[in-house]
Amino acid sequence: MVAKHPQAMKRAATTTASPLPYEGSRHQTLSAYIQARFDEFSRSQKDVAQYIVDHMDEAAFQTAEELARRANTSSSTVVRFSQALGFEGFPELQGAAREEYRRSVAQAAQSGGSAPLFSLDQNEYESALAADHVNVEETARKSSRSDVEAAIEMIASAQRVLIAGTDQMAFFASYLRHLLSLLDVRAEIVASPSQEALGRLARIDEETLVVGLSAGRPHPLVVRAMKLARHRKSRTLAITDATLSEVAKLAQVRLYYSSNSPAFVRSHTALLSMIQALAYGVYSRDAAQYADRIKAFRLK
C-alpha cells in the first residue's frame, strides 16, 4: 500500500470538509435548506440559523452586524455560518434570503393579501406599528387549531401550572399567571434561579403543566424546567418565536409567535395577543362558571 504524501492528505481532507453549495433557485428555499442541515452547525451558528429561518425578511435587508445582534452572536459567526452553507460570504446568503422573501410576498399578493397600512416612505413609528400588524397576522396564519385547542385543554385541566420565563419573558410569565388566577387556575412562575423558584421546580410532578416562554436562544433555566418536566412525565407547552428552539423541541405542544421588528428589540405584540387568547379560550370552555368570579374582580 502506497502512503500518501502529507500535503496530499491535507488537500484531500480540505476537499472533503468543503460545504455543499446552496442551489435554492433550483431545488429548495433557503429556510428549508438551513433546516435540513441544522444539526451540522455549532451552537452559535444554530442561533443564526434559527433566527434567519424565523425572520427571513430581516435577514434579507439587515447588515451582518444587525443580524448578529438580533441572534445574540457576533458578525464573524454570521459570516462563518454563510460560508458553512456554501456561500462566499454574507452578501451571497442575503441575496438568497431576499429571493425567498420576494417570492413569499408575491405569493401573498396573489392570494389576496391585505394592503399595507402605510405608504412606502414610512417613518420609524409607522414601521414599528406595521411590523406589529404583520406579526399578529403571521402568528394567526401559522397557528394550528389542533395545537391551540390542545394547549387550552392542557391549561384548563392542569392541577398546577408552572410558567417558566426569564428576563424579558418574566413579564409575560407573570401576566399569564395573573390571567389564569382570575379563572381560579393554580399557577406559579419561575423567573430567576432563586431558592424559591428552584423549590417550585422541585415540586414538578405528573399533575403539573410546565409552560416554557422563550425569545431567541432560551435561558438555561427555562430549558432546565422543560427537561425536568419531561423526566417526570409532566405535560409541557412551549410558546416561542423560534421554531427550532430547544424549548420547542422539548415540548409536547408548541405555539409559535412572530417577533419581527425594525426596532432595537424584538416585538412582543403577537406574544401578548396569544397569551390573552389562550386565557380567553380557557374562559370560554365554561363562561357561566367564570362569569361571577370575573365580575367580582372587576368591582375591586
Secondary structure as UniProt FT lines:
FT   HELIX           6..17
FT   TURN            24..26
FT   HELIX           30..36
FT   HELIX           38..40
FT   HELIX           43..54
FT   HELIX           56..61
FT   HELIX           64..70
FT   TURN            71..72
FT   HELIX           75..84
FT   TURN            85..86
FT   HELIX           90..110
FT   TURN            111..112
FT   HELIX           124..142
FT   HELIX           145..157
FT   STRAND          160..164
FT   HELIX           168..182
FT   TURN            183..184
FT   STRAND          187..190
FT   HELIX           195..202
FT   TURN            206..207
FT   STRAND          208..214
FT   HELIX           220..231
FT   TURN            232..233
FT   STRAND          235..240
FT   TURN            243..244
FT   HELIX           246..250
FT   STRAND          253..256
FT   HELIX           269..284
FT   TURN            285..286
FT   HELIX           287..299
//
